[in-house]
Amino acid sequence: MVIECENKQDHKKGWYGFQFDDEHIVFVSARFCQRVRGFPTSDFSMVDIADEKGKIIAGYARNHGDPLVPLRTISKQEAGRLRIPEHMEIVSGNLTQIDTLLGVYI
């Protein structure tokens, strides 16, 4: 399963959340896959390039699997109330609980 948080104005703030097993979600920054046709898919690989301090400064994705339809698309307004996850951050939980997991700010 995947959810999408679109931010058409600033791709650096958009992300995807992938449920990769029953208990974990991995987040992928949209800025590293925005130019990949057909993303997200059920199988993909990523290459990240980091600076000397370990901060990821560039990267790209390549699709290998079947296209996925997001379980949910989080609107720009909803995203403003959530903590923006780091690229490749892993969180314990289920995508159905994303609002709680990323701390809804009201």
Buried (B, 14 or more C-beta within 10 A) or exposed (E): BBBBBBBEEEBBBBBBBBBEEEEEBBBBBBBBBEEBEEBBBEEBEBEBEEEEEEEBEEBBBEBEEEEBEBBBEBEBEBBEEBEBBEBBBEBEBBBEEBEEBBEEEE
